[in-house]
């Protein structure tokens, strides 16, 4: 037991000395976080070169001791230290608190981070679910701002001709059986199931015409989570 404790302390000291300069550590009192990814690896240092030493599941709670810079993952350099020699991606841990300044107690809303290509289902300030998404490609960028769900269609055919784009043009399309579509603008931008891209596109690709594309299980979750009027906050 003593050897394990000494090893953990040495790992923490080495990580702090060589990987996380003291001047850039975000110091604050420990706080409780909740895991919003399906699974989340715990590593002995804030980089993916280190083999995982544990795994957390969606909904697990952790004590965040500090935020430290490390390997950049999907445009984000921040990692959370959750114990001696234990680090996880910061983007997949949300503060387990309530009382958002912008939303009322218990209010549900959806957050889309265009930089990291991640969507999160929020209640107050707490993320209860997160998913990798696809976003608008250059020239068809997903709009930034605060919107709300204005229309929901459980299953539909998407035809570019209905918004003035000929099907046979380079930007045309005709897609059947598109499930769980939730429009946040009347001009056609929506969250919906995207079955016509590869699985690797989620969390990586800017391929749509302004919409937020989701895997089937994620689209179903957001469909059940939201309703007409649910706010959608989109930002970089």
C-alpha positions as CSV (number, residue, x, y, z in Angstrom):
1,X,0.0,0.0,0.0
2,X,2.8,2.4,0.9
3,X,4.6,1.6,-2.4
4,X,1.4,2.4,-4.3
5,X,1.0,5.7,-2.4
6,X,4.6,6.7,-3.0
7,X,4.3,5.8,-6.7
8,X,1.1,8.0,-7.1
9,X,2.8,10.9,-5.4
10,X,5.9,10.6,-7.6
11,X,3.7,10.4,-10.7
12,X,1.9,13.6,-9.7
13,X,5.1,15.5,-9.0
14,X,6.6,14.4,-12.3
15,X,3.5,15.4,-14.2
16,X,3.4,18.8,-12.5
17,X,7.1,19.5,-13.0
18,X,7.5,18.4,-16.6
19,X,4.0,18.5,-18.1
20,X,2.0,21.1,-16.3
21,X,3.9,24.3,-15.5
22,X,2.8,25.8,-12.3
23,X,2.2,29.2,-13.8
24,X,-0.5,27.9,-16.1
25,X,-2.4,25.7,-13.7
26,X,-5.9,26.9,-13.1
27,X,-6.1,26.8,-9.3
28,X,-9.4,26.8,-7.5
29,X,-11.2,24.9,-4.7
30,X,-12.0,21.3,-5.6
31,X,-15.4,20.9,-7.2
32,X,-17.7,18.0,-8.2
33,X,-17.9,17.1,-11.9
34,X,-20.0,14.7,-13.9
35,X,-18.8,12.6,-16.8
36,X,-20.8,13.4,-20.0
37,X,-19.1,11.0,-22.4
38,X,-20.1,7.4,-22.8
39,X,-16.7,6.3,-21.5
40,X,-13.7,8.4,-20.4
41,X,-10.2,7.2,-20.0
42,X,-8.2,8.1,-16.9
43,X,-4.5,8.6,-17.6
44,X,-1.4,9.2,-15.4
45,X,-0.5,12.4,-17.2
46,X,-2.4,14.9,-19.4
47,X,-1.6,13.3,-22.7
48,X,-2.6,10.3,-24.8
49,X,0.9,8.9,-24.9
50,X,0.2,7.5,-21.4
51,X,-1.8,4.2,-21.4
52,X,-5.1,4.5,-19.5
53,X,-5.1,3.5,-15.9
54,X,-8.8,3.5,-15.5
55,X,-12.1,4.2,-17.1
56,X,-15.1,6.3,-16.1
57,X,-18.7,5.9,-17.4
58,X,-21.4,8.4,-18.4
59,X,-22.9,9.9,-15.2
60,X,-20.0,9.1,-12.9
61,X,-19.0,11.9,-10.5
62,X,-15.5,13.0,-9.9
63,X,-13.7,15.6,-7.8
64,X,-11.8,18.0,-9.9
65,X,-8.7,19.2,-8.1
66,X,-7.3,21.5,-10.9
67,X,-7.4,22.3,-14.6
68,X,-4.0,21.8,-16.3
69,X,-2.8,22.3,-19.9
70,X,-1.7,19.2,-21.7
71,X,-1.9,17.5,-25.1
72,X,-4.4,19.4,-27.4
73,X,-7.4,17.2,-28.1
74,X,-10.0,18.4,-30.6
75,X,-8.7,22.0,-30.2
76,X,-8.8,22.0,-26.4
77,X,-5.6,21.8,-24.3
78,X,-7.2,21.6,-20.9
79,X,-7.3,18.4,-18.8
80,X,-8.7,17.9,-15.3
81,X,-6.7,16.4,-12.5
82,X,-9.1,14.2,-10.5
83,X,-6.6,12.5,-8.1
84,X,-2.9,11.9,-7.6
85,X,-1.6,11.0,-11.0
86,X,-5.1,10.9,-12.6
87,X,-6.1,13.1,-15.5
88,X,-9.1,13.2,-17.9
89,X,-10.2,15.4,-20.9
90,X,-11.8,18.5,-19.5
91,X,-14.3,18.7,-22.4
92,X,-16.1,15.6,-21.1
93,X,-16.5,16.6,-17.5
94,X,-19.2,19.2,-16.6
95,X,-19.6,21.0,-13.3
96,X,-22.3,19.3,-11.3
97,X,-24.1,22.4,-10.2
98,X,-27.3,24.3,-11.0
99,X,-28.6,27.9,-11.1
100,X,-27.6,29.2,-14.6
101,X,-27.7,32.9,-14.9
102,X,-29.3,32.6,-18.3
103,X,-31.8,29.8,-17.8
104,X,-34.3,29.2,-15.0
105,X,-34.1,26.3,-12.5
106,X,-34.5,23.0,-14.1
107,X,-34.6,24.5,-17.7
108,X,-33.3,22.2,-20.5
109,X,-31.2,23.6,-23.3
110,X,-28.8,22.3,-25.9
111,X,-25.2,23.5,-26.3
112,X,-23.3,23.1,-29.6
113,X,-19.5,23.7,-29.5
114,X,-18.4,24.2,-33.1
115,X,-14.7,24.2,-32.3
116,X,-14.8,20.8,-30.7
117,X,-17.8,19.5,-32.7
118,X,-19.6,18.4,-29.6
119,X,-23.2,18.8,-28.6
120,X,-24.4,18.7,-25.0
121,X,-27.8,18.3,-23.4
122,X,-27.9,20.7,-20.5
123,X,-30.1,21.2,-17.4
124,X,-29.2,24.5,-15.7
125,X,-25.4,24.5,-15.9
126,X,-25.1,20.7,-15.7
127,X,-24.4,18.6,-18.8
128,X,-26.4,15.4,-18.7
129,X,-25.3,14.0,-22.1
130,X,-22.7,14.8,-24.8
131,X,-22.3,13.6,-28.4
132,X,-19.9,14.1,-31.2
133,X,-21.5,16.0,-34.1
134,X,-20.9,17.1,-37.7
135,X,-21.3,20.8,-38.5
136,X,-21.7,23.1,-41.5
137,X,-19.0,23.1,-44.1
138,X,-17.3,26.3,-45.5
139,X,-19.9,28.4,-47.3
140,X,-22.7,26.7,-45.4
141,X,-21.5,27.3,-41.8
142,X,-23.7,26.5,-38.9
143,X,-25.0,29.8,-37.5
144,X,-23.7,31.1,-34.2
145,X,-26.0,32.4,-31.5
146,X,-28.9,31.5,-29.3
147,X,-31.9,30.0,-31.0
148,X,-34.7,27.6,-30.0
149,X,-36.4,24.6,-31.5
150,X,-39.2,25.8,-33.8
151,X,-40.3,22.6,-35.5
152,X,-39.9,18.8,-34.9
153,X,-40.3,16.1,-37.5
154,X,-39.7,12.5,-36.4
155,X,-39.2,11.1,-39.9
156,X,-39.0,13.1,-43.1
157,X,-37.5,13.4,-46.6
158,X,-35.1,16.2,-47.1
159,X,-35.2,17.7,-50.6
160,X,-33.0,20.6,-51.5
161,X,-35.4,21.8,-54.1
162,X,-37.8,22.9,-51.3
163,X,-35.2,25.6,-50.3
164,X,-34.3,26.6,-53.8
165,X,-31.4,24.3,-54.5
166,X,-31.9,22.0,-57.5
167,X,-31.4,18.4,-56.7
168,X,-29.0,17.9,-59.6
169,X,-26.7,20.8,-58.6
170,X,-23.4,20.2,-56.7
171,X,-25.2,21.3,-53.5
172,X,-28.4,19.4,-54.2
173,X,-29.7,16.5,-52.2
174,X,-32.6,14.1,-51.8
175,X,-32.5,12.2,-48.5
176,X,-35.3,9.8,-47.3
177,X,-36.0,8.5,-43.8
178,X,-34.1,11.3,-42.0
179,X,-35.0,10.7,-38.3
180,X,-35.4,13.0,-35.3
181,X,-35.1,16.3,-37.0
182,X,-35.4,19.4,-34.8
183,X,-35.3,22.7,-36.6
184,X,-33.8,25.7,-34.8
185,X,-34.3,28.1,-37.7
186,X,-37.1,28.3,-40.3
187,X,-34.4,28.5,-43.0
188,X,-33.7,24.8,-42.6
189,X,-30.9,24.4,-40.0
190,X,-31.6,21.6,-37.6
191,X,-30.3,18.8,-35.4
192,X,-31.0,15.4,-37.0
193,X,-29.8,11.9,-37.6
194,X,-27.1,11.8,-40.3
195,X,-26.7,8.3,-41.8
196,X,-24.9,9.3,-45.0
197,X,-21.5,10.1,-43.5
198,X,-19.0,7.7,-42.0
199,X,-18.8,7.1,-38.3
200,X,-15.4,8.8,-38.2
201,X,-17.0,12.1,-39.4
202,X,-18.7,12.7,-36.1
203,X,-16.6,15.0,-33.9
204,X,-14.3,15.7,-36.9
205,X,-16.1,16.8,-40.0
206,X,-17.6,20.0,-41.3
207,X,-19.8,18.5,-44.0
208,X,-23.4,19.7,-43.7
209,X,-25.2,22.7,-45.1
210,X,-25.5,24.3,-41.7
211,X,-27.2,21.4,-39.8
212,X,-25.9,19.5,-36.8
213,X,-25.6,15.9,-37.7
214,X,-25.9,13.1,-35.1
215,X,-25.5,9.4,-34.8
216,X,-28.8,7.5,-34.4
217,X,-28.7,6.9,-30.7
218,X,-27.6,10.5,-30.1
219,X,-30.3,12.0,-32.3
220,X,-32.9,9.9,-30.5
221,X,-31.6,11.1,-27.1
222,X,-31.8,14.8,-28.1
223,X,-35.3,14.2,-29.6
224,X,-36.5,12.8,-26.3
225,X,-34.7,15.5,-24.3
226,X,-36.0,18.5,-26.2
227,X,-39.3,20.0,-27.3
228,X,-40.5,23.0,-29.3
229,X,-39.1,26.1,-27.5
230,X,-36.0,24.4,-26.1
231,X,-33.0,26.8,-26.4
232,X,-30.1,25.9,-28.6
233,X,-26.9,27.8,-27.9
234,X,-24.2,27.5,-30.7
235,X,-20.7,28.9,-30.2
236,X,-17.0,28.4,-31.0
